[in-house]
């Protein structure tokens, strides 16, 4: 199957009359339809050179005059000149997807200086009718708002029309945390699995999925019972890539419980017999970093069903670890350090889910001290 050309790559073909033609998409009209430029020549090399020059101008040439610039043209330049250098690679590709899939097809042809709040409100309504969920609509709203904030700062716009549109409301998903009995059932279901230690560490450390998948054996000190989090595996265009921890607080050292150390030692012994030696603690069958989608489909979802907790997200193990620690009276600052939360307020949100149990325990202790 031929590889589909990406936006801005252009195409070259020979007409029936023998002339060569190069076509390049240069923007979108007000209806979201592509605007294309055609370049002609007697030889393929000639039109290829013309196409390369036009592509270079489209990427590095001066911006159109503000009164003639479309939303699509501005977003293309913002994506390449600002977002690519400002945000993480994963965020950049997310922005690019939103711009190409949702923003340019719907409002890309609108002149930038004529963009008004109703344009964007209508676009959000169309997305909802097309089945786009509230979280996606909210993320697209945030992307455009951020881009247009730069347009205001550069004085291409006098105000940010996106800021006048309420962002879509996302129903808050109830945090799910396993209690001690359910956690034990999950560990029992994982026993003997090739990635049992990954489940054990998720419950025993509360580390994020990407942080666990980014662990190397050099990060584990069995004698000190300690684990160092200093990288994570993220998805970039469907492929695993190495990145810094999510926040500065994410780079941390965690003291391990004995059951976590024992699980890692068993895992290392089993991995030593693998025909694909690897420095990764949790690797795929060929010794490379795990792919999230493969892990979710082949390992996690079957384990969750076997443990009697179908629908449980892997990220819920992070909440479970925090809740179990909170229920045992561990101080929020300690839990914050273990989980790598940027601020203690995030940690305290977890504690709110065990307040009732802690309140009953406090009352019992007070009664023991002061009761008759």
C-alpha positions in Angstrom: 0.0 0.0 0.0 1.4 3.4 -1.0 2.3 5.8 1.8 -0.1 8.7 2.1 1.5 12.1 1.6 1.5 14.4 4.6 0.2 18.0 4.5 2.6 20.3 2.8 4.6 17.6 1.1 3.1 18.3 -2.4 2.8 15.9 -5.3 4.3 15.7 -8.8 2.8 14.0 -11.8 3.0 14.0 -15.6 0.0 15.1 -17.6 -1.3 13.3 -20.7 0.2 16.1 -22.9 3.7 15.4 -21.5 4.0 18.4 -19.2 5.0 17.9 -15.6 2.8 19.4 -12.8 3.5 19.9 -9.1 0.6 20.5 -6.7 0.9 21.9 -3.2 -1.8 22.7 -0.6 -1.2 26.3 0.6 -4.2 26.9 2.9 -7.9 26.5 3.3 -10.9 28.7 2.3 -13.7 29.8 4.5 -15.5 26.5 4.0 -12.5 24.5 5.1 -11.7 23.3 1.5 -8.1 23.1 0.5 -6.5 25.9 -1.6 -3.9 24.4 -4.0 -1.1 25.9 -6.1 -0.1 24.3 -9.4 3.4 24.6 -10.9 4.2 23.6 -14.4 7.4 22.6 -16.4 8.7 20.6 -19.3 10.9 18.4 -17.1 10.3 16.7 -13.7 13.4 18.2 -12.3 12.2 21.7 -13.2 8.9 21.4 -11.3 10.6 19.6 -8.4 12.8 22.7 -7.9 9.8 25.0 -8.1 8.0 22.9 -5.6 10.9 22.9 -3.2 11.2 26.7 -3.4 7.4 27.1 -2.7 7.6 24.7 0.2 10.5 26.7 1.6 8.6 29.9 1.3 5.6 28.4 2.9 7.6 27.3 6.0 10.1 30.2 6.4 8.8 33.1 4.3 7.3 36.2 5.8 3.8 36.1 7.3 1.1 37.4 5.1 -0.2 40.9 5.9 -2.4 40.7 9.0 -5.5 41.8 7.1 -5.0 39.0 4.6 -3.9 36.2 6.9 -6.3 33.4 7.6 -6.7 31.4 10.8 -5.2 28.4 9.1 -2.1 30.3 8.0 -1.5 31.7 11.4 -1.9 28.4 13.1 0.6 26.7 10.7 3.2 29.3 11.5 2.4 29.3 15.2 2.8 25.5 15.3 6.2 25.5 13.5 7.7 28.7 15.0 6.3 28.7 18.5 4.8 25.4 19.7 7.7 23.3 18.4 10.2 25.1 20.5 8.0 25.8 23.5 6.4 22.6 24.5 7.2 18.9 24.9 7.3 16.8 21.7 4.2 14.9 22.8 2.3 18.2 23.3 3.5 19.5 19.9 2.1 16.5 18.1 -1.2 16.8 20.1 -1.5 20.5 19.0 -0.7 19.5 15.4 -3.4 16.9 15.4 -6.0 19.3 16.8 -5.1 22.0 14.3 -5.2 19.6 11.3 -8.2 17.6 12.3 -10.5 20.1 13.9 -9.4 23.8 13.7 -8.3 24.2 10.1 -11.1 22.2 8.4 -13.7 24.2 10.3 -12.3 27.7 10.7 -9.0 27.6 8.8 -10.3 29.8 6.0 -11.7 32.6 8.2 -9.5 35.8 8.0 -7.7 36.0 11.3 -8.8 39.6 12.0 -12.4 38.7 11.4 -12.5 35.7 13.8 -15.2 36.3 16.4 -16.5 34.3 19.4 -19.5 33.0 17.4 -17.1 31.4 14.9 -15.6 29.3 17.6 -18.8 28.7 19.4 -20.3 27.3 16.2 -17.3 25.1 15.7 -17.6 23.6 19.2 -21.3 22.9 18.5 -20.4 21.2 15.2 -17.8 19.1 17.0 -20.4 18.0 19.6 -22.9 17.1 16.9 -20.1 15.1 15.2 -19.6 13.0 18.3 -16.5 14.7 19.8 -16.5 14.3 23.6 -16.3 17.2 26.1 -12.7 16.5 27.0 -11.6 16.7 23.3 -13.6 19.9 22.8 -12.0 21.4 25.9 -8.5 20.5 24.7 -9.2 22.0 21.3 -10.5 25.2 23.0 -7.3 25.4 25.1 -5.1 25.0 22.1 -6.7 27.8 20.1 -6.9 30.1 23.1 -3.2 29.6 23.7 -2.3 30.3 20.0 -4.5 33.4 19.8 -3.0 34.7 23.0 0.3 34.9 21.0 -1.6 36.6 18.2 -2.7 39.3 20.6 0.8 39.7 22.1 2.2 40.2 18.5 -0.6 42.7 17.9 -2.1 40.7 15.1 -5.4 40.8 17.0 -6.7 43.4 19.4 -8.3 40.8 21.7 -8.6 37.0 22.0 -12.0 35.9 20.8 -11.5 32.4 22.1 -11.2 33.8 25.7 -14.8 35.0 25.4 -16.1 31.5 24.8 -16.7 29.3 27.8 -14.7 26.2 27.7 -16.7 23.0 27.4 -17.5 21.5 30.7 -16.1 18.0 31.3 -18.0 15.9 33.9 -15.6 15.0 36.7 -14.7 11.4 36.6 -15.0 9.8 40.0 -11.6 8.7 41.3 -11.5 4.9 41.7 -9.2 3.4 44.3 -8.8 -0.2 45.4 -9.2 -1.1 49.0 -6.8 -3.7 50.6 -9.0 -6.7 49.6 -9.3 -5.7 46.0 -5.6 -4.8 45.8 -4.7 -8.2 47.1 -7.1 -9.8 44.5 -5.3 -7.9 41.7 -1.9 -9.0 43.0 -3.1 -12.6 43.1 -4.3 -12.4 39.5 -1.0 -10.9 38.4 1.1 -13.7 40.1 3.2 -15.5 37.5 2.6 -13.0 34.8 5.7 -11.8 32.9 4.9 -8.3 34.0 3.8 -9.1 37.6 6.4 -6.8 39.0 5.0 -3.8 37.1 1.7 -4.3 38.8 3.3 -4.7 42.1 5.3 -1.5 41.7 2.3 0.5 40.5 0.5 -0.4 43.7 3.5 -0.2 46.0 4.9 3.1 44.7 2.1 4.9 43.0 4.4 5.8 40.1 2.9 6.8 36.8 2.7 4.3 34.0 5.2 6.1 31.8 7.6 6.4 34.8 7.5 2.6 35.4 8.0 1.8 31.8 11.0 4.2 31.7 12.8 2.3 34.5 16.3 0.8 33.9 18.0 -1.7 36.1 20.5 1.0 37.1 17.6 2.9 38.8 17.1 0.0 41.2 19.2 -0.5 44.3 18.3 -3.8 45.9 20.6 -3.3 49.0 19.2 0.1 49.8 15.6 -0.9 48.8 15.3 2.2 46.7 14.1 3.1 43.2 15.0 6.3 41.3 12.5 7.9 38.9 14.3 10.0 36.4 12.7 9.4 33.0 9.4 8.3 31.4 8.3 6.5 28.2 5.8 8.5 26.2 3.9 7.9 23.0 5.1 10.1 20.1 3.2 9.4 16.9 2.3 6.0 18.1 5.9 5.1 19.0 7.6 4.9 22.4 10.0 7.8 23.2 12.0 8.8 26.2 11.1 12.0 28.0 11.8 13.9 31.3 9.4 13.2 34.2 6.1 15.0 33.9 7.1 17.6 36.6 10.2 18.7 38.4 8.9 16.9 41.5 8.5 13.8 39.3 12.3 13.2 39.5 12.5 11.5 42.9 13.8 8.6 44.9 11.4 6.1 46.5 12.0 3.8 49.4 10.6 0.4 48.5 8.5 -2.0 50.6 9.9 -5.5 50.9 7.2 -7.0 48.6 8.3 -4.6 45.9 12.0 -5.5 46.2 11.2 -9.2 46.2 9.0 -8.8 43.1 11.8 -6.9 41.3 14.4 -9.6 42.2 12.2 -12.3 40.9 11.6 -10.3 37.7 15.3 -9.7 37.2 16.1 -13.4 37.6 13.4 -14.3 35.0 14.5 -11.6 32.6 18.1 -12.9 32.8 17.0 -16.0 30.9 15.5 -13.9 28.1 17.1 -14.3 24.6 17.0 -10.5 24.4 19.2 -8.9 27.1 18.0 -5.4 28.0 18.7 -2.5 30.4 15.0 -1.8 30.7 13.3 -3.3 33.8 10.1 -3.7 31.9 10.7 -4.5 28.2 8.7 -6.0 25.4 9.5 -9.5 24.0 12.4 -8.1 21.9 14.0 -6.1 24.7 12.7 -2.6 23.7 10.5 -0.2 25.7 6.9 -1.3 26.3 4.2 0.1 24.1 1.3 1.4 26.1 -1.5 0.2 23.8 0.0 -3.3 23.6 0.3 -3.4 27.4 -3.2 -2.2 28.0 -4.8 -4.7 25.5 -2.6 -7.8 26.1 -1.8 -7.5 29.8 -3.7 -5.0 31.8 -7.3 -5.4 30.7 -7.2 -9.2 31.0 -5.7 -8.9 34.5 -8.3 -6.4 35.6 -11.1 -8.7 34.5 -9.5 -11.7 36.1 -9.2 -9.8 39.4 -12.9 -8.9 39.3 -12.3 -5.2 38.6 -13.1 -4.7 34.9 -12.9 -1.2 33.7 -10.2 -0.2 36.2 -7.6 2.1 34.6 -4.0 1.5 35.2 -3.7 5.0 36.5 -6.2 4.1 39.2 -3.4 2.1 40.8 -1.7 5.4 41.5 -4.9 6.6 43.3 -5.0 3.3 45.1 -1.5 3.6 46.5 -2.2 7.1 47.8 -5.5 6.0 49.3 -4.0 3.0 51.0 -1.2 5.2 52.5 -3.8 7.8 53.6 -5.9 5.2 55.3 -2.9 4.1 57.3 -2.4 7.7 58.5 0.7 8.5 56.4 1.3 12.2 56.4 0.2 14.0 53.1 3.7 15.5 52.7 5.2 12.0 52.6 2.6 10.8 50.1 3.3 13.9 48.0 7.0 13.0 47.9 6.3 9.3 47.0 3.9 10.1 44.2 5.9 13.1 42.9 2.9 15.5 43.1 3.9 19.1 42.2 2.0 20.5 45.2 0.3 19.0 48.3 -3.1 20.2 47.2 -3.2 17.4 44.6 -2.3 14.9 47.3 -5.0 16.2 49.6 -7.6 15.5 46.9 -6.8 11.9 47.5 -7.2 12.2 51.2 -10.7 13.6 50.8 -11.8 10.1 49.6 -10.8 8.5 52.9 -11.9 11.3 55.2 -14.8 9.3 56.6 -12.7 6.4 57.6 -10.0 8.6 59.1 -12.6 10.6 61.0 -14.1 7.5 62.6 -10.6 6.3 63.5 -9.8 9.7 65.1 -13.0 9.6 67.1 -12.2 6.1 68.3 -8.7 7.2 69.4 -10.1 10.3 71.2 -12.6 8.2 73.0 -9.9 5.8 74.1 -8.0 8.7 75.6 -10.8 10.7 77.2 -13.8 8.4 77.4 -15.0 7.0 80.7 
